[in-house]
Amino acid sequence: MSDGIRALSPLQVERLAYKRSRARRSTLVALVSTVVFAAAAWLTITNAPGWPRVRESFFDLEAAKSSLPAVLEGLWLNVRVLVVCAVLILVIGLGIAALRTLRGPVWFPLRALATGYVDLFRGLPLIICLYLVGFGLPGLRISGVPTDPVVLGAIALVLIYSSYVAEVFRAGIESVHPSQRASARSLGLTHAQTMRIVVLPQAVRRVLPPLLNDFVALQKDCGLISVLGAVDAVRAAQIESASSYNFTPYVVAGLLFVVLAVPSGRVADWVSRRAARRQNAGGTL
């Protein structure tokens, strides 16, 4: 054994062995309880009087196979909308948060405008915003206004989610202690340099977990652009369901959205746990 590694005492060895045995026991209990619960749920559902009808209407394997290519093609549209919207939301949300944190009375109009934006779109339901943007903007008949339902749906998503992300960024910016700003200004940095070099890096690290959670929610809400006629995964499932008189395509679309969201959710959980450990340890992310 090297000089830098101290040999464990018999008591420590005993404690480690006890912890391992407890961990194995907990894992076994969790596995058994999961199997028992799953079996009980399966038996309850399959023995229900209406199960044969539900299985035929929602879990038809042939209908799932026939609808999968169209639903996958629609999901690819959702993914593209998600990527574009996520980038725009981060940029616009950060800009609004920066406006809301401006100091001095001369910036009051910008602060008021940013606050009004957040209050309006954070309180407006997404589905209503989709209808207002999707049918209101083309109704103006202004030259240059987009009429593509995909673009209009993306605009509505950006408007709504930018308000939420702006508040997340603002909370991160205001969590940085004022002494950090004062120290930066005493070194001769301007306000813009202080925000870019000192405040924003700390703020972004602190709010990364809630930002990832908003990203997971955005993944699901991208499916709502179907209400404007965009042929995404949900709309493709609706078309397939109408042609086959079967609801299985909706189940296929739902499972694909879950497959898309689960990895992001696990990443968000991992980042949250990592941030909590670093905070408890007194370090930085």
Order of alpha helices (4+ residues) and beta strands (2+ residues): alpha-alpha-alpha-alpha-alpha-alpha-alpha-alpha-alpha-alpha-alpha
